[in-house]
Amino acid sequence: MRPSDVFSFQETRGSVEVAFTDRHGGVGPHGDLDLAEPKQGEDPGERDSLEENIDLLSYALGRGGEATGDNPFDLPAGAVAPVMVRMRQVHGAGVQVVDQSWLDDRHAEPPEVDGLVTAVPGVGLLVRAADCVPVLLADTDRGVVGVAHAGRDGLVARVVPATVARMREVGAERLVAWVGPHICGRCYEVPETMREEVAAAVPEAFAETSWGTPAVDVGAGVLAQLRAADVEIADASRCTRESDDLYSYRRDGARAGRLGGVVWVRP
């Protein structure tokens, strides 16, 4: 398994590591690294595939993205894989702080939120998307990290500013945000009334498709909210609808999987 089989983007700043996945290198029926959360009550086999894909991702992070041999769960001597924490995303503005007491409770189900924050080294925070904007955040000096899932509704609900605020409550100061792959404004067609509603809340999201119809640019809206919150921006975006190696709900419909974004502080 090569690094390119798992990650479409990686960066390390100090002890903080961030990555976005593509759709390759997993255990799905076509080797897909699908990180979609199965609906509650669905086939247990789908949850098993998700858990194995998350394990594959964790071990790839533990290796620093280096290639492995026949066993994708091999780690170099002394290396550790992150404990992965994910959320059941609900297109809102709720944010869960993952502290040691929360981890000790061993929660059976992911929290129903769209933002996660932790200051615990060795914990990998996972956000999933298939057109929405995945955002990874870090104070690389203080070791506070976070993730946010911003779709159209989450943009209006201000989930990204809410996540930034919670990070600062637990000690973050100077923040950087990696904005991951998402559908671009040229491809995200919406009814005119919807564009008006979103733009009334976030004017920067007003857009037009490449074919001249109303659109929403969620990414532009997220960037504006990050700038307003005095967060440094690292652009790791590509248009999911235009990139076949990434998942896109607008392109593939209900059969679309989910790519992942992960941030952690290596202990």
C-alpha positions in Angstrom: 0.0 0.0 0.0 1.6 3.2 -1.2 1.0 6.6 0.5 -0.9 7.7 -2.6 -3.3 4.7 -2.0 -4.6 6.4 1.1 -3.8 10.2 1.2 -4.5 12.9 -1.3 -2.8 15.4 0.9 -0.5 15.3 3.9 1.4 17.9 6.0 3.3 18.0 9.2 3.9 21.1 11.3 5.9 20.4 14.5 4.1 17.5 16.2 0.8 18.1 14.4 0.0 16.0 11.4 -2.9 16.5 9.0 -4.1 14.4 6.1 -7.0 14.1 3.6 -7.8 10.7 2.1 -8.8 9.8 -1.5 -11.0 6.8 -2.3 -8.2 4.2 -2.8 -6.5 1.6 -0.6 -9.4 0.4 1.5 -11.4 -2.8 2.0 -14.6 -1.9 0.1 -15.8 -4.0 -2.8 -13.5 -2.2 -5.2 -10.7 -1.5 -2.8 -12.4 1.7 -1.8 -11.4 3.6 1.3 -15.0 4.6 2.1 -15.3 6.2 5.5 -19.1 6.8 5.4 -21.0 6.2 8.7 -23.6 3.4 8.2 -27.1 4.4 9.3 -28.1 2.9 12.6 -29.7 -0.5 12.1 -28.0 -1.2 8.8 -26.0 -4.3 7.8 -23.4 -4.9 10.5 -21.0 -5.8 7.6 -20.9 -2.2 6.5 -19.9 -1.1 10.0 -17.1 -3.8 10.0 -15.8 -2.4 6.7 -15.9 1.1 8.1 -14.0 0.1 11.3 -11.3 -1.7 9.2 -10.9 1.3 6.9 -10.5 3.5 9.9 -7.9 1.1 11.3 -6.1 1.2 7.9 -6.1 5.0 8.1 -4.8 5.0 11.7 -1.9 2.8 10.9 -1.0 4.8 7.8 -0.9 7.9 10.0 1.2 6.0 12.5 3.7 5.2 9.8 3.8 8.9 8.7 2.3 7.9 5.4 5.3 5.7 4.5 4.6 2.7 2.3 4.2 -0.7 3.9 4.6 -4.3 2.7 1.9 -6.9 2.6 0.6 -6.1 6.0 -1.0 -2.6 6.2 -1.0 -2.9 10.0 2.8 -3.0 10.3 4.4 -0.1 12.3 8.0 0.7 12.6 9.6 0.1 16.0 8.6 2.8 18.4 5.8 4.2 16.2 2.3 4.6 17.5 -1.0 4.8 15.6 -3.6 7.4 16.7 -6.7 6.5 18.6 -9.4 7.6 16.1 -12.5 9.6 17.2 -15.2 10.3 14.7 -18.6 11.9 14.8 -22.1 11.2 13.4 -22.4 14.4 11.4 -25.8 16.1 11.5 -25.3 19.4 9.6 -25.5 21.5 12.7 -23.1 23.5 14.8 -22.5 21.2 17.8 -18.9 20.7 19.0 -17.7 17.9 21.2 -14.5 18.4 23.3 -12.7 15.1 23.4 -10.8 15.2 26.8 -9.4 12.3 28.8 -12.6 11.8 30.8 -14.6 11.6 27.6 -12.1 9.0 26.2 -12.2 7.0 29.5 -16.0 6.7 29.1 -15.5 4.6 25.9 -18.6 5.9 24.2 -20.3 3.2 22.1 -21.6 5.6 19.4 -20.0 8.7 17.8 -21.3 12.0 19.1 -24.0 13.7 16.9 -22.0 16.8 16.3 -20.2 18.5 13.4 -17.1 19.6 15.3 -14.5 17.9 17.5 -11.7 19.4 19.6 -9.0 17.8 21.6 -5.8 18.7 23.5 -4.9 15.0 24.1 -1.8 13.8 22.2 -2.3 10.6 20.3 -5.9 11.2 19.4 -6.8 11.4 15.8 -9.9 13.5 15.0 -11.8 12.4 11.9 -14.2 14.4 9.7 -15.9 12.9 6.6 -17.3 14.6 3.5 -18.5 14.0 0.0 -19.0 17.6 -1.2 -19.2 19.4 2.1 -16.2 21.2 3.4 -13.9 19.3 5.7 -11.8 21.6 7.9 -8.8 20.6 10.0 -7.6 23.1 12.7 -4.5 23.3 14.9 -2.6 25.4 17.3 0.8 23.8 16.5 2.5 25.4 19.5 -0.1 24.5 22.2 -1.1 21.1 20.8 -4.8 21.8 20.5 -6.5 20.4 17.3 -10.0 20.3 15.9 -12.1 19.3 12.9 -15.3 20.7 11.5 -17.8 19.5 8.9 -19.3 22.4 7.0 -22.1 21.8 4.5 -24.6 24.4 3.4 -26.5 24.2 6.6 -23.4 24.0 8.8 -22.1 27.1 7.0 -25.2 29.1 7.9 -25.2 27.6 11.5 -21.5 28.7 11.8 -20.0 25.4 12.8 -16.5 26.5 11.8 -16.5 29.6 14.1 -18.1 27.5 16.8 -15.2 25.0 16.6 -12.6 27.7 16.6 -14.3 29.2 19.7 -14.2 25.9 21.6 -10.5 25.4 20.7 -9.7 28.8 22.2 -11.7 27.9 25.3 -9.4 24.9 25.9 -6.2 26.9 25.3 -5.6 27.5 21.6 -4.3 30.8 20.5 -2.7 31.0 17.0 -4.7 28.7 14.7 -4.2 27.4 11.2 -6.9 25.7 9.2 -6.5 23.2 6.4 -9.5 23.4 4.1 -10.0 20.1 2.3 -11.6 18.9 -0.9 -15.2 20.0 -1.5 -17.6 20.8 -4.3 -16.7 24.2 -5.8 -19.2 27.0 -6.4 -19.0 26.4 -10.2 -20.6 23.0 -9.7 -23.0 23.4 -6.7 -26.2 24.4 -8.4 -29.1 25.3 -6.1 -32.5 27.0 -6.4 -32.4 30.8 -6.5 -34.3 31.0 -3.2 -31.8 28.8 -1.5 -28.9 30.9 -2.8 -30.6 34.0 -1.5 -31.1 32.4 2.0 -27.5 31.3 2.3 -26.1 34.6 0.9 -28.2 36.5 3.4 -26.3 34.8 6.2 -22.9 34.5 4.5 -22.6 36.9 1.5 -19.3 35.3 0.3 -21.1 32.1 -0.5 -23.1 33.7 -3.4 -22.1 32.0 -6.6 -23.0 31.0 -10.1 -22.4 27.7 -11.9 -20.2 27.4 -14.9 -23.3 27.0 -16.9 -24.9 30.2 -15.6 -27.4 29.1 -12.9 -27.7 29.9 -9.2 -25.1 28.3 -7.0 -23.6 28.3 -3.5 -19.9 28.4 -2.8 -19.7 26.8 0.6 -15.9 26.8 0.5 -15.8 30.6 -0.1 -18.1 31.0 2.9 -15.9 28.9 5.1 -12.8 30.9 4.1 -14.6 34.1 5.0 -15.5 32.8 8.4 -12.0 31.6 9.1 -10.5 35.0 8.1 -13.0 36.8 10.3 -11.9 34.5 13.2 -8.2 35.5 12.5 -7.2 31.9 11.5 -4.4 31.2 9.1 -5.6 29.3 6.0 -3.8 26.4 4.2 -5.7 25.5 1.0 -5.8 21.8 0.4 -9.0 21.9 -1.6 -10.0 20.4 -4.9 -13.5 20.1 -6.4 -14.9 16.7 -5.4 -17.4 16.7 -8.3 -14.6 17.3 -10.8 -12.1 14.8 -9.3 -12.8 11.1 -10.0 -10.4 10.0 -7.2 -12.6 11.7 -4.6 -16.1 11.0 -3.5 -18.9 13.3 -4.6 -22.6 13.1 -3.7 -23.6 15.5 -6.4 -21.8 13.3 -9.0 -22.5 9.8 -7.7 -25.7 10.2 -5.7 -26.6 7.9 -2.8 -23.9 5.4 -3.7 -21.2 8.0 -3.0 -18.8 7.1 -0.2 -17.0 9.6 2.1 -13.4 10.9 2.1 -11.8 11.7 5.4 -9.8 14.5 7.0 -7.6 13.7 10.1 -5.6 15.8 12.5 -3.6 14.6 15.5 -0.7 15.5 17.7 1.9 12.8 17.5 2.9 11.9 21.1 
